[in-house]
Amino acid sequence: MARKQLKVVRLLEPELCLDCRFANKAEVEMNDGSIQRMIYCRRLDCDNWDYSTAESAKSVVADEEEAA
């Protein structure tokens, strides 16, 4: 995920992501150093995102068994 500008956005309907083929669970490192479990979306243009509260993220490590 090098050279990508990572953003953390709020999901409007989080349950929609649970069965989405573009979503993976991931460990996300925030800029303050904290690590949180979140959903990583590979789609990049989802209508389920709320950009009004977007924050930068330092890194994302997607779960291996789901990333394949």
C-alpha positions in Angstrom: 0.0 0.0 0.0 2.9 2.2 -0.6 2.4 5.6 -2.1 -1.3 5.7 -1.4 -2.9 8.5 0.6 -4.8 6.6 3.2 -8.0 8.1 4.8 -10.2 6.9 7.5 -13.9 7.7 6.8 -17.1 7.0 8.6 -19.4 4.4 7.0 -23.0 5.4 6.5 -24.3 1.8 6.7 -21.5 -0.4 8.1 -23.5 -3.6 7.8 -23.4 -3.3 3.9 -19.6 -3.8 4.1 -19.8 -7.1 5.9 -20.6 -9.1 2.7 -18.9 -6.7 0.2 -16.3 -8.4 -2.0 -14.1 -5.2 -1.9 -14.0 -5.0 1.9 -11.3 -6.6 4.2 -10.8 -6.4 7.9 -7.5 -4.6 8.7 -5.3 -3.2 11.4 -5.0 0.6 10.8 -2.3 2.7 12.3 -3.4 6.3 12.8 -1.1 9.2 12.6 -1.0 9.5 16.5 0.4 5.9 16.6 -2.8 4.2 17.9 -3.9 1.0 16.1 -7.5 0.2 15.4 -9.4 -2.7 13.7 -11.3 -1.3 10.8 -12.6 -2.2 7.3 -10.3 -1.6 4.4 -12.1 -1.0 1.1 -10.4 -1.7 -2.2 -13.2 -0.1 -4.3 -12.1 3.5 -3.7 -15.4 5.1 -4.9 -18.0 3.7 -2.6 -21.3 5.6 -2.0 -21.3 4.3 1.6 -18.6 6.7 2.8 -19.0 9.9 4.8 -16.1 12.1 3.9 -17.0 14.9 6.3 -15.0 13.4 9.1 -12.0 12.0 7.1 -8.7 11.5 8.9 -5.3 10.5 7.6 -3.9 7.1 8.4 -0.3 6.1 8.6 -0.6 2.4 7.5 -3.0 -0.4 6.9 -2.4 -4.2 7.2 -5.2 -6.2 5.8 -6.0 -9.7 7.2 -4.2 -12.3 5.1 -6.9 -14.9 4.9 -9.4 -12.4 3.5 -7.0 -10.4 1.3 -6.4 -13.3 -1.1 
